[in-house]
Amino acid sequence: MKVLVPVKRVLDYNLKVRVKPDGSGVDLSNLKMSINPFCEIAVEEAVRMKEGGGGHAKGAASEVVAVSIGPDQAQETLRNALAIGADRGILVKADGEVEPLAVAKLLKAVVEAEKPDLVILGKQAIDDDSNQTGQMLAALLDWPQATFASKIVLGEGKATVTREVDGGLQTVDVQLPAIITTDLRLNEPRYASLPNIMKAKKKPIDAKTPADLGVDTAPRLKVVKTAEPPKRQGGVKVKTAAEAVAKLKEAGVI
Ligand code: AMP
């Protein structure tokens, strides 16, 4: 079984986002970029399917291919996936923001060329918080999808996926080939070891362009404004419960 894992390069989750003074977007200059955390979970799961672990039999996956759409530096993101254990990478070179629909169209073209049995994506990218790409890819391919996976059990030609939904867990069966998107509790990604980081440098990365894949990535959305969240107001101390109730009423909470 071949597994394709799309990985996005995003601003490191530890860093605070800085909005550009003109509100046209966020300022990413000189900031550390990393693999999107949900994508890292997706790579870890795919590698466990290959190596065994996390409930998967060794060899359940025969090959794990990571793909990233982004600038040249997205190669680092691919190297990160290769250091976790992916076998090879595909970089679709695109500068500037590529919207989820265009990403899904590019991934569809990669899927048609690579013919994986399973595509595991993150449930969302922490920069745009779109939570759209997996669903759009499933629609474009007309494949079944199981989103927000917290557990994946592979069976004969199918996957049984436990999904985190409001107030509980839902378990669904999807026939392969299928799309799965990862939730936070699916697994805890490993720290790549130094030997594996070194090995990853030698693994192949194939480069493509959107034109090679026949996809127009021109944006369809216009960002009107980007703003920081309003600053939190300082709290007030109250002496009695009655005063607390009055304050809550004043604020319209009760
Ligand atoms: P989003 O729909 O933008 O929240 O992203 C959801 C998931 O789609 C991510 O976790 C990735 O697995 C995949 N994805 C989104 N953008 C890209 C990209 N530029 N390159 C590779 N994968 C991506």
Boltz pocket constraint, residues with backbone or C-beta under 6 A from the ligand:
constraints:
  - pocket:
      binder: B
      contacts: [[A, 5], [A, 6], [A, 7], [A, 8], [A, 9], [A, 36], [A, 38], [A, 39], [A, 42], [A, 67], [A, 68], [A, 69], [A, 70], [A, 98], [A, 100], [A, 103], [A, 120], [A, 121], [A, 122], [A, 123], [A, 124], [A, 125], [A, 126], [A, 128], [A, 129], [A, 130], [A, 131], [A, 132], [A, 133], [A, 134]]
      max_distance: 6.0
